[in-house]
Amino acid sequence: MQFSWKKKNNMVCCMKNIIGSVTTSNGMSSVLTEISAVPITVKKDHGSTLLDEDSVALSPNGKAQEEIAVKGLESYVGTTASMEGIGIVKFLKGKRLLITGATGFVAKVLIEKILRTEPDVGKIFLLIKAKSKEAAMERLKNEIIDTELFKCLKQIHGNSFQAFMLSKLVPVVGNVCEQNLGMEINLIDEITSQIDIIVNSAASTTFDERYDLALDINTRGPLHLMSFAKRCTQLKLFLQVSTAYVNGERQGRLLEKPFSLGDSIAKEKTTSDCCPTKHLPMLDIEAEIKLAVNTKEEASQDDVVAQKMKELGLARARIYGWQDTYVFTKAMGEMVIDNMRDQIPVVIMRPSVIESTCREPFPGWMEGNRMMDPIILSYGKGQLTGFLVDPEGVLDVVPADMVVNAILAAMAKHGAAGEPGMNIYQIASSVVNPLVFQDLAKLLFEHFKSSPCIDSKGEPINVPKMKLFSSIDDFSSHMLTDTIQRLGRGSSASHEELSKRHEVVRRKSVEKSVEQAKYLANIYEPYTFYGGRFDNMNTQKLMEDMSEEEKKSFGFDVGSIDWNDYISNVHIPGLRKHVMKGRGMMS
Ligand SMILES: NC(=O)c1ccc[n+]([C@@H]2O[C@H](COP(=O)([O-])OP(=O)(O)OC[C@H]3O[C@@H](n4cnc5c(N)ncnc54)[C@H](OP(=O)(O)O)[C@@H]3O)[C@@H](O)[C@H]2O)c1
């Protein structure tokens, strides 16, 4: 580690501050070919074992929040730290990785952390969707290297920053929806003979994504990657970035347990006491893919197809006990990986809602307007004064840098061990350090009261306390009254003076705002009334394996987060800076 002193100094300074496409019939037949190349066997029925004995069975939509918070939530309490630690930095030295989803939020934070903490890592191949090599290189430069996230590395390497980055990062044109990941034939041998680790962070994260597209990326993507992994002669680990919400409509304390083919949340419910007689077909991924293809072929017009596919995804997810297409297809992705893994060591990381970095490379880095952020920003701009949410419910948030640190710790631990197996880690806060919605609402109010957004006339926007509604009807009527008042207020003419044309425009704008708010409320309802709490015992044990030094550099102690500080001083300022890009900031 020849650069260690300089590197550390700079770090401190920085810190301060199933093949083919579902959409074609060709693709369909090759899916079946690839799946059948690996025998699909339902290994065992996890149905009754997925919930811990202590789990509380709660009413749907988690009304009994107190019970969730109290019962069965004693988590693993350990205090020891391993002297030698996991050896994260040592493990990374010289390792060659293939990372997907690198133009996305999470993988970018991962790449930055690897390059900053172990510049002697080997090559990192980045699978990027692009028309040509040149276009992939452009995306690497514009969407990764040139982003503010890499400013600490820029500071560390000075003039040689670009050269350093390009000596490590190799853009590879490809697509997880395609056989051989859509890679050029001559690159396949080169990459499969070199790489030690595969990290799959590519996904469609839209909750109500079209079923065909979500299946293609989130379910068949892992399948193509596992097929690719089997050709990699040096492979030490396959790491899948999943989501804690693959637990779907389960209730209570949710353990870090794997899925196998044929599992479904609805099946668990039918095998429990609540509805033992209900008939439910076994979840069959191949049949789901066929269904998506057939339904798509039945519709002719593009917009009809899109709507049908969205509806189909939500309907299929709900039949099998998941809240939406995203988490359903991600859960099926986990099942496929489990079925195909054979001798490959696998880690499945299941973060909950990932929000801005809390510490590294600097606090508050964020990309995109995601999950709770549209609500925060609309509230700050005075456009959303209430929301459909259980006041005592919990929003399970985890900062991006903690997720990445946990990924690296798990990667080093299981990559070094090289033992075949499935290792699940939930990196989540709802058990160890719950962020309660009504507290979050207070924090938002206090933040925007002291640092209001600025309207187009340069005036501060005063926000009222956020109202929390438990019924969609109450929320809708609140939004209607509130929006009419707000948009009326914006006009200098009195109601009578408004021309008919203005009145029509105003009414349309009211309807649009209310519809948007209702859409958000509906799509978020399974999350704002979520009845599950993510146990993170494996993740806590992983932390215990780390040395004191590793805990400082690669910490992911979600229990240590001060939500007040994180939301008010880190996350919202980060959103305002990196997502709103300063628009509407205090003047
Ligand atoms: N963000 C969260 O709150 C959260 C929470 C829990 C779990 N996760 C999981 O974390 C992972 C990363 O999420 P994220 O927030 O970084 O997502 P993101 O910002 O939406 O990025 C998704 C990435 O996947 C790539 N991708 C999509 N389709 C692809 C395809 N067919 N082939 C190759 N690449 C493709 C995208 O590339 P393009 O730029 O070309 O579209 C992009 O780089 C996902 O697996 C997600 O399920 C995220």
Ligand as a Chemical Component Dictionary entry (heavy atoms), coordinates in Angstrom:
data_LIG
# 
_chem_comp.id                   LIG 
_chem_comp.type                 NON-POLYMER 
_chem_comp.pdbx_formal_charge   0 
_chem_comp.three_letter_code    LIG 
# 
loop_
_chem_comp_atom.comp_id 
_chem_comp_atom.atom_id 
_chem_comp_atom.alt_atom_id 
_chem_comp_atom.type_symbol 
_chem_comp_atom.charge 
_chem_comp_atom.model_Cartn_x 
_chem_comp_atom.model_Cartn_y 
_chem_comp_atom.model_Cartn_z 
_chem_comp_atom.pdbx_ordinal 
LIG N1  N1  N 0  -32.294 2.793  -4.939  1  
LIG C1  C1  C 0  -32.878 2.143  -3.956  2  
LIG O1  O1  O 0  -33.511 2.733  -3.071  3  
LIG C2  C2  C 0  -32.735 0.646  -3.862  4  
LIG C3  C3  C 0  -33.208 0.024  -2.695  5  
LIG C4  C4  C 0  -33.042 -1.348 -2.553  6  
LIG C5  C5  C 0  -32.433 -2.059 -3.556  7  
LIG N2  N2  N 1  -32.001 -1.432 -4.692  8  
LIG C6  C6  C 0  -31.356 -2.240 -5.716  9  
LIG O2  O2  O 0  -30.079 -1.695 -5.934  10 
LIG C7  C7  C 0  -29.698 -1.878 -7.291  11 
LIG C8  C8  C 0  -29.243 -0.564 -7.847  12 
LIG O3  O3  O 0  -30.301 0.363  -7.769  13 
LIG P1  P1  P 0  -30.111 1.854  -8.255  14 
LIG O4  O4  O 0  -30.901 2.702  -7.358  15 
LIG O5  O5  O -1 -28.679 2.113  -8.475  16 
LIG O6  O6  O 0  -30.842 1.796  -9.664  17 
LIG P2  P2  P 0  -30.783 2.858  -10.830 18 
LIG O7  O7  O 0  -30.144 4.113  -10.406 19 
LIG O8  O8  O 0  -32.143 2.904  -11.414 20 
LIG O9  O9  O 0  -29.806 2.176  -11.876 21 
LIG C9  C9  C 0  -30.171 1.029  -12.577 22 
LIG C10 C10 C 0  -28.987 0.621  -13.412 23 
LIG O10 O10 O 0  -29.323 -0.592 -14.096 24 
LIG C11 C11 C 0  -28.959 -0.433 -15.457 25 
LIG N3  N3  N 0  -29.766 -1.269 -16.324 26 
LIG C12 C12 C 0  -31.120 -1.264 -16.466 27 
LIG N4  N4  N 0  -31.480 -2.157 -17.392 28 
LIG C13 C13 C 0  -30.350 -2.739 -17.851 29 
LIG C14 C14 C 0  -30.071 -3.726 -18.816 30 
LIG N5  N5  N 0  -31.058 -4.313 -19.501 31 
LIG N6  N6  N 0  -28.778 -4.102 -19.017 32 
LIG C15 C15 C 0  -27.788 -3.503 -18.334 33 
LIG N7  N7  N 0  -27.981 -2.541 -17.411 34 
LIG C16 C16 C 0  -29.252 -2.165 -17.178 35 
LIG C17 C17 C 0  -29.211 1.055  -15.743 36 
LIG O11 O11 O 0  -28.547 1.396  -16.924 37 
LIG P3  P3  P 0  -29.064 2.607  -17.851 38 
LIG O12 O12 O 0  -28.443 3.820  -17.253 39 
LIG O13 O13 O 0  -28.516 2.263  -19.191 40 
LIG O14 O14 O 0  -30.563 2.601  -17.813 41 
LIG C18 C18 C 0  -28.597 1.656  -14.481 42 
LIG O15 O15 O 0  -27.220 1.687  -14.581 43 
LIG C19 C19 C 0  -30.906 -2.471 -7.997  44 
LIG O16 O16 O 0  -30.702 -3.844 -8.142  45 
LIG C20 C20 C 0  -32.050 -2.196 -7.057  46 
LIG O17 O17 O 0  -33.045 -3.206 -7.154  47 
LIG C21 C21 C 0  -32.134 -0.091 -4.866  48 
# 
loop_
_chem_comp_bond.comp_id 
_chem_comp_bond.atom_id_1 
_chem_comp_bond.atom_id_2 
_chem_comp_bond.value_order 
_chem_comp_bond.pdbx_ordinal 
LIG N1  C1  SING 1  
LIG C1  O1  DOUB 2  
LIG C1  C2  SING 3  
LIG C2  C3  SING 4  
LIG C2  C21 DOUB 5  
LIG C3  C4  DOUB 6  
LIG C4  C5  SING 7  
LIG C5  N2  DOUB 8  
LIG N2  C6  SING 9  
LIG N2  C21 SING 10 
LIG C6  O2  SING 11 
LIG C6  C20 SING 12 
LIG O2  C7  SING 13 
LIG C7  C8  SING 14 
LIG C7  C19 SING 15 
LIG C8  O3  SING 16 
LIG O3  P1  SING 17 
LIG P1  O4  DOUB 18 
LIG P1  O5  SING 19 
LIG P1  O6  SING 20 
LIG O6  P2  SING 21 
LIG P2  O7  DOUB 22 
LIG P2  O8  SING 23 
LIG P2  O9  SING 24 
LIG O9  C9  SING 25 
LIG C9  C10 SING 26 
LIG C10 O10 SING 27 
LIG C10 C18 SING 28 
LIG O10 C11 SING 29 
LIG C11 N3  SING 30 
LIG C11 C17 SING 31 
LIG N3  C12 SING 32 
LIG N3  C16 SING 33 
LIG C12 N4  DOUB 34 
LIG N4  C13 SING 35 
LIG C13 C14 SING 36 
LIG C13 C16 DOUB 37 
LIG C14 N5  SING 38 
LIG C14 N6  DOUB 39 
LIG N6  C15 SING 40 
LIG C15 N7  DOUB 41 
LIG N7  C16 SING 42 
LIG C17 O11 SING 43 
LIG C17 C18 SING 44 
LIG O11 P3  SING 45 
LIG P3  O12 DOUB 46 
LIG P3  O13 SING 47 
LIG P3  O14 SING 48 
LIG C18 O15 SING 49 
LIG C19 O16 SING 50 
LIG C19 C20 SING 51 
LIG C20 O17 SING 52 
# 
